[in-house]
Amino acid sequence: MTLLITLLFGMTIFIGTLIILITKDNKKIAELSISIAFSVLFLLIFLEVIPHCLEHLDYFSMIFYGLIGFGLLKLLDLFIPEHEHSHKKDHVFHIGIMACVALVVHNIIEGMVLYSTLKSNFELGILLGIGIGLHNIPMGMVISSSLEIANYSKSKILLTSFIVSLATFVGALIINLVGEVSEYIIGVMFALTLGMLVYIVFFELYRHLKHQNKNNNITGFIIGAIIICISLIFHNH
């Protein structure tokens, strides 16, 4: 039952994916999703990921493993077709790929935490799951809009979103199969995620925002901030 609940909360990425696929003004929605993702990830870094890292690691270890996570995405750049930040189609597709990689790692960790919380305190676990679901929605939007701009078919977009969504369930399954994971390992995974998110926010999303409508950016920032605030209310209840 606990595994099923974890799976359902992880699948909230699908909601963001469906929002993009069923809306008509794709250009505006795509730009909004990029700015929402920037806002959500930026705030997530400072309000959630860094504090979680420091619960398990010291500053030096956090920076060390964060740099490794940053380097992993930079290395991934070498295996993704070259792109220019001024070329919207290629760059947005690139952002989508990078976001998928970081989200898989991040969601595995969240799945581990969510499953453990549900097992120890079911009501708290439900509130935590709602918080996770709320900040998964804009992530589903940025993945979907990125792949749609790159002319991916709806079936491929849904499949990609489904695979990323499953990462939360994989994290829960790991805990279910192997039992408790050490505090240090959880800290390392959060630090790797931190490095990846820093790369995406400041070296991918930020550059893309320069080529977008400023009003859409501001609207997206506000929506993203609201999502994070609501998410943290449930997360820290």
Buried (B, 14 or more C-beta within 10 A) or exposed (E): EBBEBBBBBBBBBBBBBBBBBEBEEBEBBBBBBBBBBBBBBBBBBEBBBBEBBBEBBEEEBBBBBBBBBBBBBBEBBEEBEEBEBEEBEBBBBBBBBBBBBBBBBBBBBBBBBBBBBBEEEEEEBBBBBBBBBBBBBBBBBBBBBBBBBBEBEEEEBBEBBEEBBBBBBBBBBBBBEEEEBEEEEBBBBBBBBBBBBBBBBBBBBEEBBEBBBEEBBEBBBEBBBBBBEBBBEBBEE
